[in-house]
Amino acid sequence: MTQPRAAMVPPDIGAAVIDPRAYGAWTPLLDQFDWLRDNGLGVAKVVAPDDSHEPFWLVSSFDAVMQVSKDNQTYLNNPKNAVFTLRSVDALVRGITGGSPHLVESLVQIDAPKHPKLRRLTQDWFMPKNLRNVEAQIRAIAEHTVARLLDSGNEGDFTKLVSSPYPLHVVMQILGVPESDEQRMLLLTQQMFGGQDEDLNQSGIRNLPPEVITQIVSGAVKDFEAYFAALAAERRANPVDDLASVIANGMIDGQPISDRDTAGYYIIAASAGHDTTSASTAGAMLALAQDPAQFALVKADRSLLSGIVEEAIRWTSPVQHFMRTAAADTVLGGQHIAAGDWVMINYVAANHDPAQFADPRRFDATRDGNRHVAFGAGAHQCLGLHLARLEMRVLFEVLLDRIDSIELAGEPARANSTFVGGLKRLPLRWKAA
């Protein structure tokens, strides 16, 4: 039987959804996602007029994104890249790796049956019961960070003073990385996730071609791997009570995990555990600076803190998309998806779908039933979600104790990035309590 014609994304929107600058501009992109859903294109195909990338299905409705996220048998992470990639970059990566589309092979790129076995190695460590053991350490880091903010005066860039260094310091302490090496880790993270943004890749070159960006990222991966190989060797010889030791001494089916799996574990913990929480934290501060009444409400009623955290994560959507590959013919949002088709689940779109969230562009710390998909869902739901929530809650407890008011002191700016995004600049003015 002939399949019905696929719903198609208009070329201008198809170009925007893979353009780093569109995510930096933000609001026009949200308008385009609204247009797609309003016109019955919550699942629709993107085809490059110049064939620069493989065709893919753009999933922008909340329900369809959730369906894909939870169905890890039909929609796989590994056969193709789990992040949008141009054909030229894919070929370059495969040349570097000897055929794999992944520069790093971590939990993000692995499917069952291996994925649950790897995930199980650290799953208990990331549960709230265990995280209580590190809460005092996290609070001390938050206190130090906020004290440094106040010591700097009454005005500055919140991203540089707080939202970037704070989660970086937390995750590095958890991994056992010395404070003296944190700037190196920050640079490597920026090279991995900020390579599309001229202000974050630290290359001094505008409009880098994709091939150059890939070489930068590849170099960062190699540096990460070398650093963490030395850390793993030290933790195997002298294990202590930290996440680094858990990873270094991990066993699957009675055998030590491979060097590649060990490196992937460290890299995903070090990189994903930093930039995403940084973006959500800055997003919350932007929203509160723009709405003094909401800042005053939360300062007076700390029971709203969990609402601030969840709303910031939804509103910011730091991980902006993932790609999946259909393992079999299926139907999604009324569209026939063929085995082997590439699928983009766009979390920015899903978390701003008015069918799921009333007035989705408004930041509302009192929002009821905030069932966002920023952490993903199903077997690949973010392993560090409880840690991210804890970090943000503790930091805002300290901030609300030490600051009486905040306001914008300049124009904020978002990173130009299709994958992990958020504010790269947030000039604020504050009044200490």
MIPADREN-973595 format. One record per atom (N, C-alpha, C): residue in one letter; x, z, y. Coordinates in steps of 0.05 Angstrom, whole numbers, plus 32768, in hexadecimal, padded with zeros to 4 digits. Example, Ala and Ser with C-alpha at 12.3 -4.5 7.8 and 13.67 -1.06 7.14 Angstrom:
# MIPADREN-973595
A8108809C7F8E
A80F6809C7FA6
A8108809C7FBE
S8101808E7FD3
S8111808F7FEB
S8102809D8001
This chain:
# MIPADREN-973595
M801180007FE8
M800080008000
M801280008019
T800B7FF0802C
T801B7FEE8045
T801680088055
Q802B8014805F
Q8029802C806F
Q80218024808B
P801180358098
P800A803080B4
P8023802F80C6
R8021802180DC
R8037801F80EE
R803F803A80FA
A8059803F80FB
A806280598105
A805D805C8123
A80558074812A
A8053807A8147
A806F807A8153
M8072806E816A
M808C806A8176
M808F807A8191
V80A680868194
V80AC809481AE
V80B4807E81C2
P80A9807F81DA
P80B1806B81EE
P80CF806C81F3
P80DC805581F8
P80F9805481FB
P81058068820F
D80F7806C8226
D8102807E823A
D8103809B8230
I80EE80A38221
I80EE80BE8216
I810180C081FF
G810380AB81EF
G811780AB81D9
G813380AE81E3
A813980A281FA
A815380A48206
A815880C08211
A814380CC821D
A814580E78229
A814B80FC8214
V813D80FA81FD
V813F811081EA
V815B811281DD
I816B80FE81E0
I818780FF81D6
I819B80FF81ED
D819281028206
D81A38102821D
D81AA811F8226
P81C381278225
P81CA8142822D
P81C081498249
R81C08135825B
R81B7813A8277
R819A81408279
A818A81368266
A816D813C8267
A8168815A8262
Y817981668250
Y81768183824B
Y818081938262
G819481888270
G819D81968289
G81888195829E
A8179817F82A1
A8164817D82B5
A814B818D82AD
W8145818F8293
W813181A08287
W81148198828D
T810A819D82A5
T80EE819982AA
T80E4817D82A4
P80F1816882AD
P80E8814D82A6
P80E681498288
L80F881558279
L80F78152825C
L80DF81608250
L80D88178825B
L80C081868252
L80A781758258
D80A78167826F
D809181568276
D808E813F8261
Q80A581358258
Q80A4811F8244
Q809A81298229
F80A281418221
F8097814C8208
F80798150820A
D806F81598222
D8053815C8226
D804581418223
W8050812D822F
W80448112822D
W804281098210
L8057810D8201
L8056810581E5
L803F811281D6
R803D812D81D9
R8028813B81CB
R800C813381D5
D8009813081EF
D7FF0812881FB
D7FE7810C81F1
N7FFA80FC81E9
N7FF480E181DF
N7FF680DE81C1
G7FF380F581B3
G7FF380F48196
G800D80EC8189
L802480F28197
L803E80EA818D
L804F81038188
G80428118817E
G805281308177
G8065812C8160
V806081178150
V8074810D813C
V807580EF8140
A808C80E58149
A808E80C8814F
A80AB80C0814C
K80AF80A68149
K80C9809C8142
K80D98093815B
V80F3809A815B
V810580918170
V8118807C8164
V811880658171
V812A804F8169
V813B80478180
A81558047817D
A8167803F8192
A816780218196
P8161801781AE
P81617FFA81B3
P817C7FED81AC
D81927FFC81B0
D81AD7FF181AB
D81B87FF9818F
D81A78007817F
D81AF800F8164
D81C780238165
S81C98032817B
S81E08045817E
S81DC805D816C
H81C480628163
H81C080798151
H81AB8071813C
E81AC807F8126
E8198807A8111
E817C8082811B
P816780728114
P814C807A811C
P814580958111
F813580A48120
F812D80BF8117
F811180C58121
W810480D88113
W80EA80E1811B
W80ED80F9812D
L80E280F78145
L80E2810D8158
L80C9811E8153
V80CE8138814D
V80B8814B8148
V80B7815E8160
S80A1815B8170
S809F816B8189
S8087817E8189
S8076817D8175
S806081908174
S806881A98165
F805E81C0816E
F806681D98161
F805F81DA8144
D804781D2813D
D803F81D48121
D805081C2810E
A805781AA8118
A806781998107
A808481A38105
V808F81AD811B
V80AA81B9811A
V80AA81D08106
M809681E18106
M809581F780F4
M809281EE80D7
Q808281D980D3
Q807F81CE80B8
Q809A81C480AD
V80A981B580BC
V80C381AB80B3
V80D681C380AE
S80D681D680C1
S80E981EC80BF
S80E581FC80A6
K80CC81FF809D
K80C6820F8086
K80C88200806B
D80C881E6806C
D80C981D68053
D80E581CD804E
N80F681DE8042
N811281D7803E
N811781C88025
Q810281C18016
Q810581AF7FFF
Q810181928008
T80EE818E801A
T80E881728023
T80FC816A8039
Y8103817D804A
Y811481768061
Y812F8184805E
L814481748059
L815E817F8053
L8171817F806B
N81858191806A
N81998193807F
N81B18182807A
N81B8817E8061
N81D38175805B
N81D881568059
P81C68146804F
P81CE812A804A
P81D9811B8062
K81CD8121807A
K81D681158093
K81DC812C80A6
N81E6812580BE
N81ED813A80D1
N81D5814B80D8
A81D9816580DA
A81C3817780E1
A81BF817980FF
V81CF816B810F
V81CC8169812C
V81CD814B8133
F81BE81438147
F81BD8127814F
F81D9811C8154
T81DF81058149
T81F980F9814B
T81F780DA814D
L820680CE815F
L820780B18161
L821580A58149
R820F808C8144
R821C807F812D
R823A807F812F
S8244807A8147
S82618079814B
S826E80948146
V826180A9814E
V826B80C4814A
V826A80CC812C
D825480C4811F
D825280CA8103
D826880BC80F3
A826E80A480FA
A8284809580EC
A829E80A380F1
L82A380AC810A
L82BC80BA8111
L82BE80D48101
V82A980E38100
V82A980FD80F1
V82AF80F880D4
R82A180E580C8
R82A680DF80AC
R82C380D680A6
G82CE80C980BA
G82EA80C180B7
G82FD80D980B8
I82F580ED80C9
I8305810580CB
I8303811680B2
T82EB811880A7
T82E5812A8091
T82E8811D8075
G82EC81048075
G82EE80F6805B
G82D380EF804F
G82BF80ED8060
G82A580E48057
G828E80F7805D
S829381108063
S827D8123806A
S8274811E8087
P825A8121808D
P8251811E80A9
P8255813880B9
H8260814D80AC
H8262816780B8
H827F816F80BE
L8286817380D7
L82A1817E80DD
L82A3819B80D3
V828D81AA80D5
V828C81C580CA
V827681C580B5
E827B81D2809F
E826681D5808B
E825F81F38089
S824981FA8095
S824182168097
S82248218808B
L8218822F808F
L81FD82338086
L81EA821E8091
V81F0821480A9
V81DF820180B7
V81DF81E680A8
Q81F481DF809B
Q81F781C5808E
Q81F381C58070
I81EC81DC8064
I81EB81DE8047
I81CE81E3803E
D81C781D78028
D81AC81DA801D
D81AD81EB8003
A819681F17FF8
A819481FF7FDE
A81A081EC7FC9
P81AB81F77FB3
P81AC82137FAC
P81C382237FB8
K81D682157FC5
K81ED82237FD0
K81E682347FE8
H81D482297FF9
H81CE82378012
H81C58254800E
P81B1825A7FFD
P81A882767FFB
P81BE82887FF0
K81CF827D7FE0
K81E5828E7FD5
K81F982967FEB
L81FF82827FFC
L821182888013
L8204829B8027
R81EB8296802D
R81DD82A68040
R81DB82C38037
R81D782C7801D
R81D382E28012
R81EC82F38016
L820382E78019
L821C82F6801C
L821B83098034
T820F8300804A
T820F83108062
T81F38318806B
Q81DF8311805C
Q81C383168065
Q81BE8333806A
D81C783448058
D81C28361805C
D81D1836B8074
W81E88361807A
W81F8836A8091
W81E8836580AB
F81D9834F80AC
F81CB834880C4
F81AF835480C6
M81A7836480B3
M818D837180B4
M818C838880C7
P8175838F80D3
P817483A480E7
P817F83BF80DE
K817A83C580C4
K818483DF80BA
K81A283E180BD
N81B183CC80B6
N81CE83CD80B9
N81D783CA80D6
L81C883BB80E6
L81D083B78102
L81CF83D18112
R81BF83E48108
R81BF83FE8116
R81DB840B8116
N81EB84038103
N8206840E8102
N821884038118
V821183ED8123
V822283E18139
V821483E38154
E81FC83EF8155
E81EE83EF816F
E81FD83FF8184
A820A8415817D
A821984258191
A82308414819C
Q823D8405818A
Q825383F48193
Q824983DE81A6
I823283D381A0
I822683BE81B1
I821E83CA81CC
R821383E281CC
R820B83EF81E5
R822483F581F7
A823A83FD81EA
A8252840281FA
A825C83E88207
I825A83D281F9
I826183B88204
I824E83B0821B
A823583B68218
A822183B0822D
A822783C18246
E822C83DA8242
E823283EC8258
E824B83E28268
H825F83DB8259
H827883D18265
H827283B78275
T826383A58269
T825D838C8276
T824D838F8290
V823983A0828F
V822983A582A7
V823983B382BD
A824A83C682B4
A825B83D482C8
A826D83C082D6
R827883AD82C6
R8289839882D2
R8279838682E6
L8260838182DF
L824F837182F0
L824C8380830B
L82458399830A
L824183A98323
L825A83AC8333
D827183AF8325
D828A83B28333
D829283988342
S828783818339
S828E83688346
S828183648361
G826F83768369
G826083748382
G82438372837E
N82358364838F
N82188362838C
N820E83458389
E822183338382
E821A8317837F
E822E8309836D
G822582F7835C
G823882E8834B
G822982D78337
D823982C98326
D822E82B88311
D822982C982F8
F821082CD82F2
F820982DE82DB
F821482D382C1
T821582B982BF
T821F82AD82A6
T823C82B582A1
K824C82B582B6
K826882BB82B3
K826E82D982B1
L825D82E882BE
L8262830582BF
L8255831482A7
V823F830A829D
V823083198288
V822883088270
S821882F48275
S820B82E7825E
S821E82D7824C
S823582CF8256
S824982C28245
S825B82D68237
P826882E88246
P827B82FB8239
P826F830F8227
Y82568318822D
Y824A832F821E
Y824683278200
P8236831281FA
P8232830C81DE
P824C830381D0
L825D82F781DF
L827782EF81D3
L8286830781CA
H8287831C81DB
H8296833481D4
H8289834281BC
V826E834381BB
V8260834F81A5
V82678342818B
V82648327818A
V826883198170
V8285831A8168
M8298831A817B
M82B4831B8174
M82BB83368169
Q82B0834B8175
Q82B58366816A
Q82AA8369814E
I8293835D8149
I8287835E812E
I8298834F811A
L82A483398124
L82B583298112
L82D283338110
G82D883478120
G82F38352811F
G83088342812E
V82FF83328142
V831183228152
V831B83348169
P83358336816E
P833F83478184
P8335833C819F
E8331834F81B2
E8327834781CC
E833A833381DA
S8354833581D4
S8367832381E0
S8363830681D8
D8354830181C1
D834F82E681B8
D833482DB81C0
E832582EB81CF
E830982E381D5
E830782CA81E6
Q831982C881FA
Q831882B0820B
Q831E829781FB
R832F829981E8
R8335828381D6
R831C827B81C7
M830D828F81BD
M82F5828A81AE
M82E0827E81C1
L82DF828781DA
L82CC827C81ED
L82D2825F81F2
L82EB825881F6
L82F3823C81FB
L82EB822B81E3
L82F0823481CB
L82EA822581B3
L82CB822181B1
T82BC823681B7
T829F823481B6
T8295821F81CA
Q82A0822081E2
Q8298820D81F7
Q829F81F181EF
Q82B681ED81E1
Q82BD81D381D9
Q82AB81C981C3
M82A181DB81B2
M828F81D3819C
M827381CD81A6
F826981DE81B8
F824D81DC81C1
F824A81D181DD
G825F81D281ED
G825D81C98208
G826B81AF820E
G827281A181F9
G8281818881FC
G82738173820C
Q82588174820D
Q8249815F821C
Q824781658239
D824F817D8242
D824C8185825D
D82678186826B
E826A81788281
E82838176828F
E828E81918299
D827C81A4829E
D828481BE82A8
D828C81D18292
L828481CB8279
L828A81DD8263
L829F81D38250
N82A481B98250
N82B881B0823C
N82D581B58246
Q82D881BC8260
Q82F281C3826B
Q830781AD8268
S82FE81948267
S8310817E8264
S83178172827F
G830681778293
G830A816B82AD
G8303814E82AE
I82F681448299
I82EE81288297
I82D081258298
R82C6811582AA
R82A9811182AC
R82A080FB8298
N828880FF828E
N827B80EB827D
N828D80E28266
L829580F68257
L82A680F1823F
L829680E0822B
P82A380CB8220
P829680BC820B
P829380CD81F2
P827F80C881E1
P827A80D881C9
P829280DB81B7
E82A280C681B5
E82B980C781A4
E82CE80DC81AD
V82D180DF81C7
V82E480F381D2
V82D9810F81CE
I82BE811281D2
I82B2812C81CE
I82B6813481B0
T82B38121819E
T82B681288182
T82D38131817C
Q82E681248188
Q8302812C8184
Q83078148818F
I82FA814F81A6
I82FC816A81B1
I82F0817E819D
V82D981788193
V82CB818A8181
V82DB818D8167
S82E68177815D
S82F681778145
S830E81898148
G831B8187815F
G833281998165
G832A81B68166
A831381BB8172
A830981D78173
A830481E28157
V82F881D18146
V82F281DA812B
V830C81E0811C
K832081D0811F
K833A81D58111
K834781EE811B
D834581F38135
D8350820C8140
D834182248136
F832682228135
F83168238812A
F831E823D810D
E8320822880FD
E8326822B80E1
E8341823980DC
A8355823180EC
A8370823D80E9
A836F825B80F1
Y836082618106
Y835F827C810F
Y8351828E80FA
F833A828580F1
F832B829580DE
F8337829580C2
A8347828280BB
A8355828380A1
A8368829A80A1
A8376829E80B8
A838882B580BA
A837982D080B9
L836182D080C7
L835182E980C7
L834782EF80AB
A833D82DA809D
A833382DE8082
A834982E9806F
A836182DE8071
A837782E78060
A837D83058066
E837C830D807F
E838183288086
E836B833B807B
R83528332807D
R833C83428074
R833B83448055
R834583308047
R83468332802A
R835B83468022
A837183478031
A8386835A802B
A837F83768033
N83718378804A
N836A83928055
N834D8392805F
P833A8393804D
P831E83928055
P831583AB8064
V830483A78078
V82F983BD8087
V82DA83B98088
D82CD83CB8096
D82B083CA8097
D82A683B880AE
D82AB839E80AC
D82A1838B80C0
D8298837180B3
L828C836080C3
L8281834780B8
L8297833580AE
A82AE833680BB
A82C5832580B3
A82CD832B8096
S82CC8344808F
S82D4834C8073
S82BF8343805F
V82A683448067
V8290833B8055
V8294831E804F
I8299830E8064
I829C82F18060
I82B682EB8050
A82CC82F88057
A82E582F2804A
A82E582F8802C
N82D6830C8025
N82D583148009
N82BC830B7FFA
G82AE82F88006
G829582EE7FFA
G829982E17FDF
M828682E67FCD
M828782DA7FB1
M826C82CC7FAC
I826E82B57F9F
I825682A77F96
I825A82A07F78
D824782A87F67
D824982A37F4B
D826482AC7F3F
G826D82C37F49
G828582D07F3F
G829F82C47F49
Q829D82B17F5C
Q82B582A47F66
Q82B682A77F85
P82CF82AB7F90
P82D182AD7FAD
P82C782937FBA
I82BB82967FD1
I82B1827E7FDF
I82C9826D7FE8
S82C682537FEB
S82DC82417FF2
S82E68246800E
D82FE823C8013
D8309823E802E
D82F782308043
R82EC8219803B
R82DA820B804E
R82C1821B8053
D82B58227803F
D829D82378043
D82A482508053
T82BB825C804F
T82C38273805E
T82C7826C807C
A82D482568081
A82D8824D809C
A82BE824780AA
G82AB8239809B
G8291823380A6
G8281824B80AE
Y82838260809D
Y8275827980A2
Y827F828680BB
Y829A828880BE
Y82A5829480D6
Y829E828480EF
I82A0826A80ED
I829B82598105
I827E825B810E
I826B825B80FB
I824F825C8103
I82498278810F
A8255828D8104
A825082A8810E
A825C82AB812A
A827482A0812E
A828282A38147
A82768292815D
S826E827A8157
S82648267816B
S8246826A8170
A82368268815B
A8219826A815E
A821182868168
G8220829A8160
G821982B58168
G821F82BC8184
H822C82A98192
H823482AF81AE
H8223829E81C2
D8224828481C0
D8218827381D5
D81F9827681D6
T81ED827A81BF
T81D0827B81BE
T81C6829481CC
T81D282AB81C6
T81C982C481D3
T81D082C381F1
S81E682B781F8
S81EE82B48214
S81D882A58223
A81CE828F8217
A81BA827E8224
A81A0828E8228
S8197829C8213
S817E82AB8215
S818082C1822A
T819782CF822B
T819B82E5823E
T819A82DA825B
A81A882C48260
A81A782B8827B
A818B82AE8282
G817D82A3826E
G8162829A8273
G815082B0827B
A815282C7826E
A814182DE8276
A814782E78292
M816182E8829A
M816882F082B5
M815E82DC82CA
L815F82C382C4
L815482AF82D6
L813782B382DB
A812882B782C5
A810B82BB82C7
A810482D482D7
L811382EA82D2
L810D830282E1
L8116830182FE
A812B82F18304
A813382EE8320
A811E82DD832F
Q811182CB8321
Q80FD82BA832E
Q80E282C98330
D80DF82DF8323
D80C582ED8322
D80CA830B8326
P80CE8314833F
P80D483318344
P80BE83438339
A80A5833A8339
A8090834C832F
A809383518311
Q809C833C8302
Q80A0834082E5
Q80B9835282E0
F80CD834E82F1
F80E5836082EF
F80DD837D82F3
A80CD83828307
A80C4839D830D
A80B283A882F6
L80A2839782EB
L8090839F82D5
L80A183A882BD
V80B5839882B6
V80C5839F829E
V80D783B782A4
K80E083B982BC
K80F183D082C3
K80E183EA82C0
A80C783E982C7
A80B6840082C5
A80AC840682A9
D80AB83F18299
D809F83F4827E
D80B283E8826A
R80C383F8825E
R80D783EE824C
R80CC83E58231
S80B383EB822C
S80A683E18214
S80A483C28214
L80A783B6822C
L80A68399822E
L80C0838C8228
L80D5839C8222
L80EF8390821D
L80EF837C8205
S80E1838381F0
S80E0837081DA
S80D2835681E2
G80BF835881F4
G80B2834081FE
G80C4832F820F
I80D5833C821F
I80E9832D822E
I80FC831E821C
V8105832B8207
V8118831F81F4
V810B830681E7
E80F3830A81DC
E80E782F381CD
E80E082DD81E0
E80D682E481F8
E80CE82CF820B
E80E782C08215
A80FD82CE8219
A811682C08222
A811F82AD820D
I811E82B581F4
I812782A381DE
I8115828A81DC
R80FB828E81DE
R80E8827881DE
R80EC826581F6
W80EC8271820D
W80ED82638227
W81068253822A
T811C825E8220
T813782518222
T813C823E820B
S8134824581F3
S8139823581DB
S8156822B81D9
P8169823E81D6
P8185823781D7
P818D822281C3
V8184822481AA
V8189820E8197
V817281FA819B
Q817981E381A5
Q816481D181AF
Q815981BE819B
H816881B98185
H815E81A88170
H816F81AC8157
F816481A48141
F8173819E8128
F81688185811C
M81788178810B
M8170816080FD
M816C816880E0
R8159815B80D3
R8154815E80B6
R8152814280AA
T815681408090
T815381278081
T813E812A806C
A812B8118806C
A811581198058
A81208114803C
A811A8126802A
A81238123800E
A811081117FFE
A80F7810E8008
A80E380FE7FF9
A80CF80F4800D
D80C080E08005
D80AA80D68017
D809780ED801C
T808E80EE8035
T807B8104803C
T806B80FB8055
V8059810D805D
V804981088075
V804C811F8087
L8051811A80A1
L8055812E80B5
L8046812680CE
G8034813780D7
G8026813180F0
G8017811680EF
G800E810F80D6
G800080F580D3
G801280DD80D0
Q802C80E280D1
Q804080CC80CE
Q804C80CC80B3
H805180B480A8
H805D80B1808D
H807B80B18090
I808880C68086
I80A580C98087
I80B080C0806C
A80C480AE806D
A80CF80A48054
A80E780B5804C
A80ED80B68032
A810580C38028
A811D80B78036
G812F80C9803F
G814780C0804D
G814480BE806B
D812B80C08076
D812780C08093
D813380D880A0
W813D80D480B7
W814980EA80C8
W813380F580DA
V8132810F80DD
V811D811D80EB
V8129813180FF
M8121812F8119
M812A8143812D
M811481578131
I81198171812B
I810781868133
I81118191814E
N8101818D8162
N81098194817D
N80FD81AE8185
Y810E81C38186
Y810481DE818C
Y80FB81E181A9
V810881D381BB
V810081D481D7
V80E381CB81D9
A80DD81B581CD
A80C281AA81CE
A80AE81BD81C1
A80B581C681A8
A80A281D8819A
A809D81F281A9
N80B181FD81B5
N80AD821781C3
N80A0821481DE
H809A81FB81E6
H808B81F681FF
H807281E581F9
D806881E881E1
D804F81DA81D9
D803781EB81E1
P802781E181F4
P801081F181FD
P7FFB81F681E7
A7FFC81E781D1
A7FEA81ED81BB
A7FF1820781AE
Q8009821081B1
Q8012822981A5
Q8016824081BA
F801E823881D2
F8024824C81E7
F801582468200
A800482598209
A7FF682558222
A800982558239
D80068240824B
D8018823E8262
D80358241825A
P803F822F8248
P80598234823B
P80718234824E
R806F82288266
R808682288278
R808982418288
R807582528286
R8076826C8294
R808482808283
F8097828F828E
F80A482A58280
F809282BD8282
D808982C7826C
D807682DE826B
D807F82F28257
A808A83088261
A8094831E824F
A807D832B8240
T806483278249
T804D8334823C
T803F83208229
R804B83098224
R803E82F58214
R8037830081F8
D801E82FC81EF
D8016830681D5
D801C82F181C0
G802382FA81A8
G802682E88191
G803B82D38196
N805282DB81A0
N806782C881A7
N807582BE818E
R806782AD817F
R807182A28166
R80828289816A
H8098828D8178
H80A98275817F
H80B9826D8166
V80C682568169
V80D6824B8153
V80F38248815B
A80FC8257816F
A811782548179
A812C825D8164
F8125826E8152
F81378276813D
F813482658124
G812382508125
G811D8241810D
G8109825080FC
A8106824780E4
A80F3825480D1
A80FB824C80B5
G80F1825A80A2
G80F782548086
G8113825D807E
A811E824F806A
A81388257805E
A814F82568072
H814C82448086
H81628241809A
H815D825080B4
Q814A826380B3
Q8146827380CB
Q8160828180D3
C8165828380ED
C817F828E80F7
C818582A980EA
L819D82AA80DE
L81A682C280D0
L81AA82D980E3
G81B282D380FC
G81B982E8810F
G81A382EF8123
L818A82E9811C
L817482ED812F
L8171830B8136
H8174831D8123
H81728339812A
H81888343813B
L81A083388137
L81B7833F8148
L81B283358164
A81A9831D8167
A81A383128182
A818F83238191
R817A832A8183
R8165833B8190
R817083568198
L818183628187
L818D837C818D
L819F837A81A5
E81B0836581A6
E81C3836281BC
E81B3836081D6
M819E835081D7
M818F834C81EF
M8180836581F8
R8174837281E4
R8165838B81EB
R817883A081F7
V818F83A481EB
V81A183B881F5
V81AB83B18211
L81B383988215
L81BD8390822F
L81A883948244
F818F838C823F
F817A838F8254
F817383AD8258
E817583BD8244
E817283DA8249
E818683E4825D
V819F83DB825A
V81B483E4826D
V81B083D78288
L81AA83BD8289
L81A683B082A2
L818F83BC82B3
L817983C182A5
L816283CC82B3
L816783E982BD
D817983F782B0
D8180841282B9
D8192841082D2
R81A283FB82D4
R81B783FA82E8
R81B183E88300
I819C83D882FE
I819683C58313
I817983C9831C
D817583CA8336
D815A83CE8342
D814C83B38348
S815B839F834F
S814F83858355
S8163836F8351
I81588357834C
I8169833F834A
I815B83288357
E816A83158361
E815F82FC836D
E817482E6836B
L816A82CE836C
L817D82B7836B
L818E82B68384
A81A782AF8380
A81BA82AD8396
A81C582918398
G81B7827E838C
G81C08262838C
G81B082538377
E81B8823A8372
E81A982298360
E81B4822C8343
P81A382348330
P81AC82358314
P81B182198309
A81C0821782F4
A81C581FD82E7
A81C6820182C9
R81B981EE82BB
R81BA81EE829E
R81D081DC8294
A81D981E1827C
A81ED81D1826F
A81E181B68266
N81F181A18269
N81E98187825E
N81F181868241
S81DE818B822F
S81E4818D8213
S81CB81888203
T81CD817881EE
T81B6817381DD
T81B2818881C7
F81C7819781C0
F81C581A981AA
F81C181C681B3
V81D681D481BA
V81D381EF81C4
V81D481EE81E3
G81BF81F881F0
G81BE81F6820D
G81B58210821A
G81B582108234
G81AE82288244
G81BB8226825F
L81B9823C826E
L81C5823C8288
L81E3823D8287
K81F0822D8297
K820D822E829A
K8215823B82B4
R8201823E82C6
R8206824B82E0
R81EC825982E8
L81EF827382F0
L81D8828382F9
L81E18295830F
P81E2828C8328
P81EA829D833F
P81D482B18345
L81DB82CA8344
L81C782E08349
L81D282F3835F
R81BF8300836C
R81C48316837E
R81B5832E8373
W81C283458372
W81B5835D8366
W81B983758378
K81A883898373
K81AB83A38381
K81AD83B8836B
A81C383C7836C
A81C883DB8357
A81B483F2835B
A81AE83FF8344
A819B84168345
A81AA842E8350
